[in-house]
C-alpha cells in the first residue's frame, strides 16, 4: 500500500506538471511565440510543444532574445582554433614594408576596385578594407586631397548623418567632400540584416592615377609575378 501510494503521488505530480507546461505553452503560442522559443523557455522537447499547441491559432509576434547557452566542447575547440589562427596570421604577416603594402593594396584593388571610368574608385561596407584602401592610395601615389569624393549607400530608416560622420573618420575625407548619399529600400524577402553604416564609395578623379593603378594590377596578375 505504501509503495502504491507513493507511485500514485509521483504520477499525479508529474501529470499536473505537464498540465502546467501545456497551459503555459498554449498561452505563449497564442501570444505569438514560435515552437522553438516555447521549447527553450519551458526546457522541453520541441515535439512535445508542437503536440500541445497544434490547435492554437498562431500569429507571429516579435522575435525574442534568449539567454545564450554556454558553448559546448566542440564550440570551445572551434573558438580556440580561430583565436590561435588569428594570432598566427598576425605573426606571419607582421609589419609590411612599403613594397609589400603596395602589392597588398594592388591585390585589394584588383578584387574590389573599379577597372574603368577614368578614376580610382573603391566601394565596400567593411571599414577596415576602406581604411586600407585609403592608406594605400595616399602612400602609393601623389594625391590631391581636394579631389577625393565619398558617397554613402544606406538603407532607408538608418541614420544617414551618423553614417557619414563614421565614414568621414574612416577615410579621413571631410564631410564637405561627401556627395549626396543614396537611400536603398530594403527588401525583407531577400535580406534581413542591415549594415548600420552602409556601404562607402570612395572615388579619386584622376585618369593618370587610374592608369597607374591598372598598370600595377596588370603587373600583379601576369604570370611573371606569380611564384612558380
KEFI-221006 format. One record per residue: y negated, z, x of N, C-alpha, C in turn. Coordinates in pm, whole numbers, plus 50000, padded with zeros to 5 digits. Example, Ala and Ser with C-alpha at 12.3 -4.5 7.8 and 13.67 -1.06 7.14 Angstrom:
505695078051319504505078051230503305078051320;502255070851285501065071451367499975078751290;
This chain:
501205000050084500005000050000498765000050086;498785007850192497585008650277497324995150343;498444988550389498294975650455497784965250357;498334965150235497884955550135496434957950099;496034970550088494664973750054493704968750162;494084970550289493244966050399493104950850398;494214943750372494184929150367493284924350255;493404930550139492574926550026491104928650056;490794939750124489404942750156488824932250251;489594928750357489114918950454488974905250390;489924901650302489864888750235488624887750147;488364898750074487204898749984485904897750062;485804904950176484594904450258484374890450314;485504884150361485374870550415484964860750309;485524862150189485184853150081483714854550042;483254867250034481854869349999480924863850107;481374865450235480574860050345480414844950331;481524838150298481464823750280480574820050161;480664828350056479804825749941478334826549980;477984836350062476594837650106476184825750191;477074821350280476774809750364476634797250279;477514795750179477424784050093476104783950016;475734795549962474484796349888473284793249976;473304798650097472214795950192472174781250229;473354775250253473434761250289472884752450177;473194755450056472724747449943471204748649927;470684760649951469234762549942468514754650050;469034754850171468424747550281468494732550257;469634728050202469774713750173468764709350069;468564717349968467574714049864466164713949920;465944721650028464624722050091464424710650190;465424701850205465254690150291465864691250428;466724701350451467364702850581468524693050593;468774688150714469914679450738471164687850756;472324681250745473594688350762473714694250903;473374686951010473444693051144472504704951160;471314704151099470374715251108470924727651038;471524725550922472084736850847473244743050924;474104734550979475254739551055474794747751174;473744743151242473234750551357472604763751313;471904763651201471244775651152472254786351112;473354782151048474344791650997475504793851094;475524786151204476604787251303477964784551240;478044773851163479294769651101479524754951131;480694750051097481034736051123480264726751031;479894715051083479184705251000480054700450884;481364699750906482254695450799482224705150682;482094718150712482004728250606480714726650528;479624724650600478324722950534478344710650445;478884699550498478934687150420479704689150289;480754697250293481534700050173480744708650075;480054718650126479324727950040478144721249969;477504711750034476244706349980476404692149928;477634687649910477864673649875477214669549743;476984679249654476404675849524474944680149512;474314684149625472924688649621472014676649650;471074673449562470144662449589469384664949719;469264654249798468634655849931467404647049943;466284653349980465044646350013464654650950153;464534641550244464264645050384463004653350397;463094664350470461954672950498461514671250642;460524678950687460064678050826461144682450923;461144676151041462124679751143461874693851194;462954700751225462834714551269463294715851414;462624724251484462964726751623463824739351632;464984737951691465864749351706465774754551849;466074767051865466094772851998467134765552082;466734760152196467694752452277468854761152327;470034755252325471204762252375471174762452528;471714772852589471774773052735472664761652785;472324755652897473114744252947474544748552982;475484739652953476874742452990477104738853137;478324740453183478614738153325478374723753365;478754714453277478544700353309477054697153320;476264702453228474814700153232474184706753355;474664718553390474154725453508474474717453635;475684712153642476074704153759475244691453767;475004685353651474184673153648472774675953697;472174686953648470814690353688470744693753836;471774700553886471804703954029471854691254114;472634681554069472714668854141471374661454137;470734661554021469424655054008468414661454102;468364674754102467414681754190467684678754337;468964678354374469324675554513468904661454553;469174651754467468864637854500467354635254498;466624642354414465164641254417464624646254552;465134657554595464714662954725465134653654839;466334648254829466814639154931465984626354935;465574621754817464734609754811463404611854881;462804623654863461534626554929461714626855081;462844632155126463104632655270463304618655325;464064610355254464354596855303463104588055305;462244589355206461014581355203460004586855302;459784599855300458854606055393457424600955375;456644601355482455264596655482455234581855517;454674573555431454654559155453453564555455553;453904546355642452884540555730452074530455649;450994525455707450164515555637450984503055603;451814498755697452614486755672453644489355562;454294500955568455284504355466454634505355328;453444510955323452744511955195452324498255144;451954489255236451624475555199452824468855134;453984470455193455204464355140455584470655006;455484483954998455834490954873454934486454759;453634485654786452694481154682452934466854642;453294458454739453604444454708454814443554616;455844451654644457024451854558456674456554418;455804466654409455374471654279454644460854201;453764453654269453014443154201453924431354163;454904428454248455844417654217456584420354087;456834433054060457554436553937456674438353816;455474443853834454654447953721453294440953711;452884433853816451564427753816451534414053753;450324409453719450134396253660450144385753771;450914375153751451054364953855450014353953844;449424351953728448434341353709447114347153661;446164338453630444924342853568443764344553663;443944342153792442824342553885442274356253917;442994366753881442564380353911443774389353930;443554400653992444634410154015444704419553895;445824419553825445964427553703447274435253707;447204447553659448374456253659448314465153536;449424466153465449464474453344450714483053344;450544495753307451684504753298451284517353223;452264524053164451994536653094452274548753182;452874546653300453184557653392451984559753485;451304571053475450114573253558450404573053707;451634576553746451974576353889451974562053941;452514552853864452554538953907451154532953911;450334536453813448964531353812448184536853931;448384549653962447694555754076448124549354207;449414546454221449904539954343449304525854355;449264518554244448684505154248447224505454291;446454514654234445024515454267444824519254414;445634528654462445534532554602445914520954693;446944513554658447384501854736446314491054737;445724488354622444694478054613443504481454702;443094494054698441924498254777442234498654927;443454502554963443784503755104444084490155168;444634480955091445104468255147444064457255146;443004458755066442014448055052440604453955050;439644445555080438234449655068437834448054922;437574459254858437354459354714435904462754681;435344454954590434044458154532434314466454407;434074479454417434424488654308433774484654175;432634478254182431924474654059432644463753980;433584456954043434294446053975435624450653914;435924463153927437134468553865436894471053716;437874467453636437794469753493439094476253445;438944484753344440114491753288440074490553137;441214488553078441334488352931442544496552892;442404504452787443474513252742444064507852611;445374506552608446104502752487446694515452427;446314518652303446654531552244447044529952098;448064537452056448454537251916447374543851829;447274538951708446344545051612446734559551587;445724567951568445954582051542445904590651665;445854584651784445754592151908444304592351956;443994602152040442624604552085442234594452193;441414584752153441034573852245440134578852357;439174587452324438244592652426438984600752532;439934609052486440704617052580441564608152670;442134597552611442954588352690442124581252795;440924577052758440064570352855439654579752968;439354592052934438994601853036440174604153131;441364604553074442574606453156442754595053254;442664582653206442884571053292441724569053391;440554573553355439434572753449439714581453571;440294593153546440634602153656441764596453740;442754590353674443894584653746443464572953834;442634564153780442274551853851441084553453944;440264563653918439034565053995437964555253953;438124549253836437154539653783436304546653679;434964546053690434104552953594434234547053453;433974555353354434114551053214433194539453180;432074538353250431144527353224431784513753249;432864513353328433534500853360434794498653276;434974506953174436094505253082435714495252973;436634486452943436444477252832436854484052702;436474477852592436824483352462438344484252450;438834495952410440274498152401440934490452289;442224488952301443004481952199443814492052120;443704491551989444424500551900445644493551843;446824499051870448064493251821448574501051701;449054493951601449654500351485451124502851514;451514515551517452894519151548453814515151433;454944509451465455954505851366457054516551369;457104525251270458084536251272459524531451268;459764518751227461124513651223461604509251360;460674507951455461034503151588461034514551688;459994522651687459904533451785459304545751719;459704557451767459224569851708458394577851807;458544575051936457764582452035456504574752068;455464581952107454204575852144453744581352278;453184572552359452544577052482451154581952445;450914595052461449664600752415448444595152487;448644590352609447544584352684447614569152685;448564563652613448654549252600449064542152728;448784529352731449074520852846447764516852911;447724517653043446494514653118446584500753180;445564492753156445484479253211444314478753309;444634476553437443614476053542443474461653591;442244456953603442014443253648440894443053753;441154435253858440134432753959439864417753961;438674413953919438324399953904437904393854038;438894388554108438624381854235439794372454264;439524359454254440604349754273441134349754416;440254352354514440704352654653441674364254676;441334375854622442234387254636443554384554566;443494378054451444724374754380445594365454463;444974355554527445754346454611446364353854729;445624363354785446154371254896447334379754850;447234385654732448334393654677449564384954655;449374373254598450514364454573451134359454703;450324358154809450874354854940451814365654989;451424378254968452284389455006453564389654923;453434387254793454604387054704455564376154747;455034364354775455884353254817456604356554947;455874362555043456484366155171457594376555151;457384385955060458374396355034459644390654974;459494380454889460644375354815461364363954886;460864359655000461554349155074462774354955146;463714346255177464964350755239464734356555378;463684351955446463444356855582463064371655583;462484376655472462054390555466463164400055427;464284394755381465364403055331466374405355442;466724417855472467704420555577469044414155548;469684409055650470964402555631472114412455620;
